[in-house]
Amino acid sequence: MRIDSIHEIASTIAKKEKFISLIGMLGLVVGLLVSCSQNSTQMKALSINPEAVEKQLTFGNQGHFLNHRQAFSPKDEWLAFDGRKEDSKLGENDLIGLLHINSGEILELYRVPGQQMYGPGAGAVSYNPQKEEVVFIRGLLSAGQSQPYHITRRSAIGLNLKDKKSPVVFHMDARDVTPPFTPGALRGGTHAYGYSQDGNWLSFTYNDEVIEKTAAVNPKIKDLRTVAFMVRGKGVQVSPEPGRLEEEFSGSDFAVLGATVVPFPKPGSDEIQKACEETWVGNAGYVNSDGEIIYRALTYLGDVISQEGQVVTEVFVTDIPEDWDRNLGEQNLAGTDVSLPEMPKSFTQRRITYTADRKFPGVQGPRHWLSSSKNGDRIFFYAKSDEGIVQVFAVSPAGGDPVQITRNDFSPDTGFSLSPDDKWIAFGHQNQVFLTDTESGNSYQVGSASQPDQPDQPDLCNINWSYSGKTLAYNKRVTTDSGSYFQVFILDPFLE
């Protein structure tokens, strides 16, 4: 791709995004004003219903596995799911579907062609918060015994759901693994997608196949996970090498890395060797300590090396300015055989937490993705208290000391989910759903008590809030005569 064509892409994107930015920032200001009035009255009136009972929505000898976030459709009518019976079986699943919450109707949206035990596989469906569209992971269609489903061999598949009975399938990310590589395309596998609130940007974690192969023969190179995102609406054209139509392809969106990772970080520095579990900061960016509006920002976990040589997971933020696309031609967005694509130079990568001196340093607890308040002033994560109990903490994207939110005498078993009004945190413990009031730190068990079908395996996972903030959807394992399957449950935890 020529440099002038990169500028053309960037210019087109920038014009669209500038308008979106103005609208988004207006929404941020209005949202702050509304949250001070409406939420303090209408939402504050919500209280825990001690008699709330969960309802099972799916049944049978088939898994109905929710994503850990953005499973609800924009109007809370549908839940997107994949057909896995176990979290680890994505490479063996071929089903993507929708569940209608009120009627229980199930729509089969997509079946992976040529599915076998080695792949391609599909799963982890996210629903666009603004329109009828979903995105999910699909392994490469060339998957087989010699090249099975793998973290560097998967991509983002979109479904246009304007007609849910005839979805339109398309590639979101472009893929090019043959030099010369293509700017805006990637060279590996994308994973765990998260839409920005306006639906126009899509974040994910990324593993590079080119670097993976180089690292196998060069000890100076390491295969590193990082985070990236796609800017929607401007396609990237890739001309596949002969015989590689299922390995290389064009995409509808322009992709760039959102963090810089290095193979051998300097001990005690802010360099990271891994970035993962990202989310967008705020519904429309955030206001920094100087009172400036940050157009967009991505927050994620980064593995640093302490002065003593220990790996410590900290919270990082990459600030993305409104003119993020400036000087794109001056950096290598495509990467080389021995280096990842470069993060745009206009981005600012910052470390937010410094916890190496704590009794229990770093982010700890069940695997979880970071969450952000809607105005972007707080980033939520798990860490251990001085008592050794995993709690939810929050920190400003500008930095500072983390603040402990939960005060539980037990550690959660699941990731957590922040309610749309920022007032409640939902998580699981011993197969039960708990809610924590983010102001008081008080926690409450909600829903009926039940014993795990298999005590040695996690039975509750993937807790999602509806956009109304009134309903929780999640998975629980249910055992049948033919085995155990994760099914969908919902719970309305509040009194009106």
Phi, psi and omega in degrees: 000132180287155181297321181294332178288329174297314179298322179297315177301311183298320181296317179298314179298316184298320180297317179295316186288330179298317178295316179300322181298316181298317178295317181297317181293324175298319177297324179297314180295314179298319179300321179296318180293317181295320183296335180281341183248295185298311184296326182289345179251295185296307184288328180294338181289344179289135176222159184296134176269110183292345182253014179300138182234132178287156181233128177277129184254334182238154187214177171093185183268058181206131176285149175226084193263121179276156169285163180285350178204159174054042176277335182280146170287163186304329181257015177062028180267327187234155168240131177273142181213165167241172190267016181296145170264343178220150180302321186280000187258027183301321181296345181256359183264144179237000190253132168238129184215176176235145176241123176279124191292320184279317186268339185082003179298139177243128176251128173275111183274322191203140171237131180291126179290142175068027183295137176215183183294340181266000181129188007293322182085155180201154176165188179058068186272127173249139181258128177302128183289351185243343183206174184278085181204141172232160174227145180211164175282135168225132174293163180296141184291349177275005183303142178194189184299321181280337179222076183285174173310135184204159186296337178264003184233064179204163184209175182266118177252129178257150173234120171280119188252026175302323171244100187293340179272350175220068183296148177262123184266137177207153174279127174275305180271139173275154182224129180216111184247013180241125178298147355284136183286163187254122174302136182092342172261164177243170187238029184197225186241134177255162195196145169056072189278145177225117178287143165293162187298329179277355177079005188262346177234151185224118181264163180189168169266159191215136173233131190264120181290324180297314179292323178302316180290321178295318181297332181293339182238355182231107184293347178278350180249138177236142176280112188240139173276142176217184179243154183207178176206163175244140171264124190285150164098359176230111187289156175240124183265130176236134175261103185297146172294151178306131179082006183237033183297334181265357180254333182228136184199160176281166180217162183279347189229158182261122187252141173219156176284147181250004179206150175257123178243150181231150185290328184225082182299146176288127179304136180082000181263180177266008176291145181236148178255358178200139173231138184196176173051054186274164168204164177281143178272116178072164176286337180210051182080202181205171178256124183278183185292343176267005181081011180269142177277122175271118188309303173213156177210147178244130176246146188200169175270137179230134180269113176257169174249121181290169178302332180273001178090011180268145175282126178232130180268122182239169177268133178236160175225137168249116177277133183242109183287166180298324179263044184304335187274001183295142175058032179298329181289351182267004179225166183265090179286344184267337181081176179228184178294337184241006181215145176292160168306146181278143169290138178307139186291342179283348179282151176239115179265126185226141172275133185256322182247148177227096190240011185300333183271358180286161178301319175236090188286155171082172174286130183219169177114189178302153177303133181205156173263146178298155175232152180234146171295159187293330176266004172080012183275348181221141173244128186255141181203166175268142170204166179270139171286174178297342177275358179084014180258134178290125179230165172273131175241163175224147179218149177287146175295347175276352181102190184109182182284133174297148179248129179284129182262305180274154180228045186281157174260019177213160178263140178296156177259349187232173165294174181240163179225130181267131181293156183300334179265008178068009187267344185223145172242127179253139177204173181242148176210123180050048175071013179244151174268134176237148173240138174243129173288119186289344178274312184270335186081002180285139180247148183223135171280136180233150181084172183284149178283142177209153180266143178299143175293324180230096187304334182273002180231147179294132183249343183238132181196173171058052180283125180235137170272142169290161180293335177288341183077012184252349185227141172250138172239144182199172176256144167225147177283133178234130182264133175238182180297335184260000180143191179247144185220143174280124180244164183267132174235153172231159182209130173258101193275353189249152167273141178280000000 
